């Protein structure tokens, strides 16, 4: 139950000069993320809102706000762009939203690494680094909106994880500078393995004020859609391409029909009844990728991935965006997050598909996990009841499929 309205006057006096947002409509808007992907979370979080949004400009502002919150016992919820879908940006008991999007400066960039404030958009980081031949190793499908701080605090991987694994892998977060939530806040620099303390902690281990991230060589990427008569043909080719270490790749996404039927402007490239793979392949590897494909599937779309304004990049139909496109047309679905065993991937996917049929529609993302190629999955689930969803989760787990319950 939410605490009754707080008297924030003493808190506001303590942070005088730090920008705030008090308009109830704007506060309510910034108290949400994409938790509504899950009917379970939607029931739990709908209507929850902060009392106030505070927008720090720098670390000094963060120190003042953190100290004032601790002294006045006011709940604090850090937030980036609010593109996550776990409810981590939703205040459970009012208090303040700490909106870090105005902290977006680049401290420095060197070959292979960048140090940047948490509110920097990932698309802007790549725009700054690509002219020098570098880019972020991985990004979510919300790259054009998401902040680097939100991704590190709330994400696990994404486009690029087929080569570099997830954020949890050693070397994928180099350092994090945090502010503690105490009456006298401390600034702590976490480096190497210690930096993992901020990954998927949603800001609970400290407020991120700076991140040091590794960069990858920036290739000219080509977006491709490949159509297959059968989903398991798509899956087998995706696995072969993922295991082909010499093919430089950033994305391999198999999905079953009818999921592509929800893809709007891409529909002309999504043949009726065909399962698809969405891929991002480095231009120098394109010939080898096509040779590996042979006559197993048909390329229905091929275009440079230039992220030009007004053009929807192919990756915005993958990862959590796949779910979003389906939800726009059908609010009766939800999704799961799965990790299939690397040593029996195809057999395990087939087993789950045989058990659930159209109730659980396969959508996979090839990744590296713990040094091995496997697939994460974000299957689309026909939601009926919470009890049935729990039964589906229990069945997956009983068959050796790991579930991160959304």
N, C-alpha and C positions, 0 to 999 in steps of 0.2 A: 504494500500500500504506500502511495506516495506521501511524503511529508507535506504538511500544509505549507502554504506560501511562506517563504523565508524573508526575513528582513535583511536585504542585501546592502543597506546603506553603509555599514561599517566596512564591508568588503569593497564597495565601490570607492569609498574614501581611500582605502589602502592602495588601490590600483589606479588612482586618478591620473589621467593622461593616456592610459592604455585604451585603444579603440574598443568600443563595445557595440553590440547590436541589441536593441531592446524591443523593436517592433515585433509583436507576437506572431505575425504571419511569417516573417523571415526567421525568427527563432524556431518556430515549429518546422519550417522547411529544413533547417540545418540540424534538426534533431533526428533526422531520418537517414537510413541508408536503404539498401535493397533487400532488407530482411523479408519483404513480402514475397520473395521467391518461395519461401517455405510457409505453408499454411500453419504449421506449428508455431513458428516464430511470429507470424502475423497475428495470431490470436494472443500471444504473450506481450507483444511490443506495440501494437497499434495504439496510437493516441498518446504515447509517452513523449514528453517534451522537456527541454531545459527551461530554466528561469531566465537565462541570459546567455548570449554568445559573446565571448571575448576573443579579439583578433590581435594577438601579439605581433609586433613588427620585428623583434629581434630576441636574442636570448635573455637580455636584461629584462624585457617585459615578461618573459616566461618565468623568470626567477621571482619577480614581484607577484605574479598571479599565483604561482604554486605556493609560495609562502602564505599569502593571504587566504587561500583555500584551506590550507592546513590549520592555520590559526583560528579561522572562523568555522571550521568543520563543514565546509561546503563541498559537495561532490563535484568532481572534475572529470569530464570525458574528452580526451583528445580526439581530434578529427582532421582528416585530410580533405579529400574531395567527396567522401561519402559514397564511393562506388562499390564498397564491399557488400556482401550479402549475408553476413552472419549476425547482424545486429550490434556489432562492436562499437558503432558510432552513435548508438541510441542511449540516452541517459535513463537509467532505471528509476532514479529518485530525484528528478529535477537537477538543481545545481547549475553548473555552467558547462557549456560546450567551449572547448579551447580550439578555435579554428586556426590552424597553422598555415593556411594557404598564402598568407602575406609574407611568410619567411621562405623565399625561393631563390636566394642568391647562390651563385657558384663561388666557393672559396678558392678552389684551384682545379685545374685539369692537367694531368700528366699523361704520357703514353701508358695506356692500360688502366688508368684509374681516374676517378673524379671525387672531389669532396664538395658536398652541396647541402643546402638547408632542406628540411623535410618537406616544405610546401612546393618545391619545384615540380612542375608537371613533367612526366616522363617523356612526353613528346618534345618538350622544350629542351630537355637534357640531350636527347638524340640530335635535335637541330643544332645544338651548340657543339657536339662532339663529332658528328659525321664529317664536317668539312676538314677535320684533322685525321680522318680515317678510322674513327672509333664509334662505338655505340654501346648502349647497355646490353649486357649479356642476355637478359630476359625481361619480359614485361607482360602485364595482364592484357586481356582483350580490351580493357578500358584505358589503354595507354594514352589516348588523346585527351582524357579527362583526369586520370588518376595521378596522385602525387607519389613521389618516391618514398616519403615517410609512411603514407598509408599502405603502400605495397609491402614494405618491409615489416610494418607492424601488424598487418592483417592478411597478407598473402602468403602463398607457398611456392608459386612458380607460374609458368605460363609459356608464352611464345618464346622460344629459345631453350626451354628445358629439355627438349629432345637431344640437345647437344651438351648443355651445361648442368643438367639436373635442376633441382629446386634451390630455393634460398637456404635451405638447411644444410646443403653440401659445403664442406670446408672451402673457404676462399670466395664464396659468393656474396658475403658481406665482409668488408675489410675492417670497418670500425664504425662505432656509433657513439655520439656524445649525447648524454642525457642529463636532465634535471630531475632531482628527486622531489617527491611531494612531502615536504616536511616544513615545520615552522621556520626553520633556517635551511632552505634548500641547498643541496650540494650539486656541483657539476662533476660528472664522472665520465671519463673517456674509456670506452670498452673496445678492446682491440682483439683481432684474431678470433679465437674460439669464444671469448667472453662476449663478443658482439652478438652472438646468437641469442643472448638473453632478451633482445628486443624483438626477435623474429616471431611473429604470430602471437605476441603477448598483448597486442591491442592497446599498448600504452600503459599497461598495469605495472611494468617494471621500471618505468621512468618515462619522462616526456622527451622524445627525440628532438634535439635541436640541430644536429648535424649528422650526416652519413657519409661514409667513404665507401664507394662502390667500385668493383672491378668493371672494366670495359672489354669488349670483344672487337676484333677487326670488323669494320663496316663493309659488308659485301653489297653489291647490287642484287637485290632480292627480286625473284620472280614469283608471282602468285599463280597457282595452278589449281584447277578442279579436274579430278579424274573420276570418270563414271565406270561402275562395275555392275554386271548383271546380278551379282550375289554379294551380300554383305561380307561373308567370310572370305571371298576373293579380295575384297578391299582390305580387310584386316590382315590377310597374309601378305599382300603387297606392302602395306604400311609397315609391317614388322621387318620385311626384307630391306626396305629403304632405311628404316631406323637403324638396322644393324650394319648397313653399308657405311663404314667409318669414313671412306674417302669421299662420300657425297656430302657437301656442305649444306646443311639444312637448318631451318628454324621452326618448322611446323609440319606435323603430319597428323591429320585429324580424320579418322574414319567415322562415318555416321550412316545409319540405316535409313532407307526410305520408310516413312514419309517425312522425316525431319527436314530434308531440303525443300519440301513443298511450302515451308513457312518463310522462305528467304527472300520474299519481295523482289527487288530489282535483280537478284541473281537467278530467278526462276528460269529465264531462257537458257541458262547454262546447267540446269539441273534436270536431266531427262526424267520423264515420268517413270516411276517404279525403280529407278536405279539407286543403288547405294553409292556414296561418294567418298573420296579422300580430298580434303583441302590441304594444300602443301605450300610452303615457302622454301624455295630452293635457290642457292646462290647461282648467279648466271653462269659462271664457269663450270658448274656441276650439272647444268641442265641436260646436256647431251647424254651423260652417263645415266642420269635419272630416267630419261626416256628409253634408253637401251635396256635398263633394268625392268621397266614397265613392259616393254615388248607389246604383244597383242593381248595382254591380260585385261587392259582397260582402255578407255578412250578419253583423251584430254579434251574437255569441252570448254575450258577457259584458260587463257594464258595472258598475263599482263604484268608490266613492271610495277613493283610495289613502291610507289613514290610518295604516298601519303599526301597527295595534293589536296588542297582545300576543295570541298564539295564532292570528293570521291570517297566512298566507303571502302576502307581496306579489307581484304579478305579475312584478316584475323578477327574482324568484328562480327564474324559468323561462327567463331570457334570458342572454345573454353566456355565461360559463363554466358557469353553472348548467344550461344546456341539456345540455351534455356530462355533467355530474354525474348528472342524472336518467336519462340513457340508460345510463351506466356502472353505476348501481345494479342494473339489470336484465340488462346484457350487458357483461361484462368483455372481450369480444372486439373492442371498438371503441377507437378513439382519435380524435384531431382534428387539424386544422391551423389555422393562423392566416394569413389571406390579406387582401390589400388589392387590390380590383379597380380598374381604371382608370376614372376618373370619366366620361370621354368616350365610353366604349363598355361601360358597366356591364352592361346587360341582355344584350347580345350576348355578352359575355365569360362571364357566368354560364351562359348557355345552351350555349355552346361546351364549357365544362368538364362540364356535366351530360350533354351528348350523348356525350362521350368516356368518362365513368366510370359513368354510370347509378347504380344503387343502391350501388355500392362507395363513393361519396362523396356523402353526402346534404346538400344545401345548407341552411345556416342562416346568415343574414346579419344585420348590425347597421348601420343607416344612421348615418353620422357625417359631420362636416365634417373635411376634411384639407387643410391648406394653403390654406384659403379656398374650397374647393370641396366640394360634396356628393358623396359616394360611399358605398361600403359596405365595411366590414370583414366578414370571414366567418370563422366557426368551424365548418366543415363536419365532420360525423361521418363517420369513415373506418372501413371494415371492415378491421381489421388482419390481415395474413397474415404478412408478413416485413418486416424492416427494409429489405431490398433493394427490395421492392415499394413501400414507403412513400417511399423515395428516388426511385423512378421517378415516382410521382405528383407529388411536389414538383417534380421536374425538368420535368415536362410543364406544370404550372401556370406555372412561371417562363418556360418557352419561349414561352408564349402571353401574356406580359406581365402576369401576376398576381404581385404581390409576396408572398413567403412569409416569415414569422417562424417558423423551424423550432422547434416545441415539443419 
